[in-house]
Amino acid sequence: MINSVKIEGYEGHTETLLYFHPGVNVIFGDTEAGKSGIIKGIRWLVENQPSGTGFINHDTNECNVEMLFDETKHLSHYKNEK
């Protein structure tokens, strides 16, 4: 089970930390609040898509997405514009 996802510098997400709980988890918010960016960030982490650097937040010039499964297992992906 995914315990949490941390998104830094991906699209509009400067620093976003999401905690997931057993059962159904729902992501909701206003238009342009970053819901799709969360899904895209997770896709980038798992599938390495999209390629390039167009998704990196221009204020940070780097991004990192990390998924925590438990205290010892995690998956992370980092990229900078250099």
Secondary structure, 3 states (H helix, E strand, C coil): CCCEEEEECECCECCEEEECCCCCCCCCCCCCCCHHHHHHHHHHHHHCCCCCCCCECCCCCEEEEEEECCCCCEEEEEEECC
